[in-house]
Structure formats: structure tokens, C-alpha cells
Amino acid sequence: MPEDEPGELVDGVLVEEEVADWIHETAVGWLIQLFRAWAIPLGGRVAASELKYRLGEGKGRKPDVSVLLAGSKPPPGRGALRRPLDIMIEVVSPSPRDVRRDRLEKRAEYAAFGVRWYWLLEPATRMLEIYELGPDGRYVVVLGAEGGRIDAVPGCEGLVLDLDELWAEIEGLGEDEAGESEG
């Protein structure tokens, strides 16, 4: 796919990506800020949602946040990545189509691609799930949390997550505008 082509490639078909809202982008920004403050000083890297991955023939995805842990081979400066980074994160939007895509489709594709850690952050349910790729090529839930401070983040020694801080930031957003339609 060309660098400026919107969407994701699913089974050779370009699929329209979700339209992000303030809740989604607040969560993505919070994660990027958190991971940059932790990973960069250690020699890691963090990328946002326009980074493209070529998962295989006819498959391309753009996770909301990608993290390369210290000690991993640096990514190429240009073009779609053909190898997984250490952590891929999806912020789950509330539409049934988006929930299905992130919870089922992307989880299976990222596992097949070899992504070691897959995170799902779901603001609508105030839930964080962290999956680790097992030896059988399937993800196993290693952390589930609704709030609070998490001092022991699997795979991320020294990283501290304060989910209550994130939820408070999201709760500070305004109500939906009357008369606005989605999409």
C-alpha cells in the first residue's frame, strides 16, 4: 500500500478504518506519552497509529500504538514493517464492528505475525487486557485491569500504569454534541 493510502488491507481488500473520536485519541495520546517517557531512555521506540505493518500476503494493519523494547533490532526508517515489534496496542472503539476487529481479527493476525505482547484498551468498559504470545502461537491473558495503579506490567519492567489517571482524563471530556451523527 502506498504510504498515504488510508485504511487497512484485509485479505487483499482495502478496508476503511474507524473514525477516531476524542476518547480514542485521548487514550492513544496517553499511551504514547507513557511509553515514550519509559521506553526512550532505555533505548526503546514508540510509534503512533499511522505506522503500517505488512502481516503477510494481502494483509496490512495499523495498530494504534507500537512499542519496540530496548535491545530489539531498530525498525527501518521508511515503508511498511515486515516484522513485528514487541508490543502492539489497540484502543477498542465501541461499535460492534470495531470490537470484533480488535478482539478477534487483529488478535489472530498479530499472533500469526509473531507480536509478543498484544494490548487491548477499551475505554467504554474501562478495561485493559494484556496478552502474551504463548509457545503454541496463541495469546494468553496475563493481565486484566479496570482501574488503579499497576506497578508490575508484564514485559515492561519499571513501567507503571495509572489507569485511574487515564479514566479521569477521559471523563473530563464534554458530552456528545446534540444533533451530531456518527460516521
C-alpha positions in Angstrom: 0.0 0.0 0.0 1.2 3.5 -0.7 2.3 5.4 2.4 -0.5 7.9 2.2 -3.3 5.3 1.5 -5.9 5.3 4.3 -7.3 2.1 5.7 -6.0 -1.4 6.3 -5.5 -4.3 3.9 -7.6 -7.3 4.8 -7.4 -10.4 2.6 -6.3 -8.2 -0.3 -9.2 -5.7 0.1 -8.7 -2.2 1.4 -10.9 -1.7 4.4 -12.0 1.7 5.7 -10.5 2.3 9.2 -12.5 3.5 12.1 -13.1 7.3 12.6 -11.3 8.1 15.8 -13.0 10.4 18.3 -11.7 12.4 21.3 -12.0 9.4 23.7 -10.0 7.2 21.3 -7.3 9.8 20.7 -7.0 10.8 24.3 -6.3 7.1 25.2 -3.8 6.8 22.3 -2.0 10.0 23.2 -1.9 9.0 26.9 -0.3 5.6 25.9 2.2 7.2 23.6 3.2 9.7 26.3 3.5 7.0 28.9 5.5 4.6 26.7 7.8 7.4 25.3 8.7 8.5 28.9 9.5 4.9 29.9 11.0 3.3 26.7 13.0 6.1 25.0 15.5 6.5 27.9 16.0 2.7 27.9 16.7 2.6 24.2 13.2 1.6 23.0 11.0 3.3 20.5 7.3 4.1 20.2 5.1 4.8 17.1 1.6 6.0 16.6 -1.3 4.8 14.6 -0.2 5.6 11.0 2.6 3.1 11.1 1.8 0.3 8.7 2.6 -3.4 9.1 2.7 -6.0 6.3 1.4 -9.0 8.1 1.5 -11.3 5.1 0.3 -11.6 1.6 -2.8 -9.3 1.2 -2.7 -8.3 4.9 -1.8 -5.0 6.3 -2.7 -3.4 9.7 -2.1 -0.1 11.6 -2.1 -0.6 15.4 -2.9 2.4 17.5 0.4 2.2 19.3 3.5 0.1 18.6 6.4 -0.3 21.0 9.9 -1.6 20.3 11.6 -2.6 23.6 15.2 -1.9 24.3 17.6 -4.3 22.7 15.4 -5.1 19.8 16.6 -4.5 16.2 15.8 -0.9 15.1 12.9 -0.5 12.6 13.5 0.7 9.1 13.0 4.4 8.7 10.6 4.1 5.8 8.0 1.8 4.4 5.7 -0.8 5.9 7.2 -3.0 8.6 7.5 -6.7 7.7 8.4 -7.9 11.2 6.6 -7.4 14.5 7.5 -5.0 17.1 7.4 -6.2 20.7 4.1 -4.6 21.7 1.1 -3.7 19.6 -1.8 -1.9 21.2 -5.4 -1.3 20.0 -7.8 1.1 21.6 -11.1 -0.5 21.2 -13.9 1.7 19.9 -17.5 0.9 21.0 -19.0 -0.1 17.6 -19.6 -3.9 17.3 -17.6 -3.9 14.1 -14.6 -2.3 15.8 -14.8 -4.6 18.9 -14.9 -7.7 16.6 -12.0 -6.4 14.5 -9.7 -5.7 17.5 -10.8 -8.6 19.8 -10.9 -11.4 17.1 -9.4 -10.5 13.8 -6.4 -8.4 14.8 -5.7 -10.6 17.8 -5.4 -13.7 15.5 -3.4 -11.8 12.8 -1.0 -10.3 15.3 -0.4 -13.7 16.9 0.3 -15.3 13.5 2.6 -12.4 12.7 4.5 -13.1 16.0 3.8 -10.0 18.1 4.8 -11.0 21.6 2.5 -8.7 23.6 -0.9 -7.5 22.4 -2.8 -4.9 24.5 -6.4 -4.1 24.3 -7.6 -0.9 26.0 -11.3 -0.4 26.0 -12.4 3.0 27.3 -16.1 2.1 27.0 -15.8 -0.7 29.6 -12.8 0.8 31.4 -10.8 -2.3 30.7 -7.2 -3.1 29.9 -6.2 -6.6 28.8 -2.6 -7.6 28.1 -2.0 -10.8 26.2 1.3 -12.7 25.8 2.0 -14.9 22.8 2.4 -18.5 24.1 4.6 -21.2 22.6 1.6 -22.6 20.8 1.2 -19.3 18.8 -1.9 -18.2 20.8 -2.4 -15.3 23.1 -2.8 -15.9 26.8 -4.3 -13.2 29.1 -1.6 -12.1 31.5 -3.2 -9.0 32.9 -6.7 -7.7 33.1 -7.5 -4.5 35.0 -10.3 -1.9 35.3 -8.5 0.7 37.2 -5.9 1.5 39.8 -2.2 1.7 39.6 -0.3 -1.2 38.0 3.3 -1.5 39.2 4.1 -4.8 37.6 3.3 -4.6 33.9 4.1 -7.9 32.1 7.1 -7.5 29.8 7.7 -3.9 30.8 9.9 -3.8 33.9 9.8 -0.5 35.6 6.7 0.8 33.7 3.9 2.0 35.9 0.3 2.4 34.6 -2.2 4.5 36.5 -5.5 3.7 34.8 -7.5 5.9 37.1 -5.4 8.8 35.7 -6.4 7.8 32.1 -10.1 7.3 33.0 -10.2 10.7 34.8 -8.8 12.4 31.7 -11.4 10.7 29.5 -14.2 11.7 32.0 -13.1 15.3 31.6 -14.3 15.4 28.0 -17.6 17.0 27.2 -20.9 15.4 26.4 -21.7 14.3 22.9 -23.0 17.2 20.8 -26.7 17.2 20.3 -27.8 16.6 16.7 -24.4 15.2 15.6 -24.5 12.0 13.7 -21.7 9.5 13.6 -19.8 8.5 10.5 
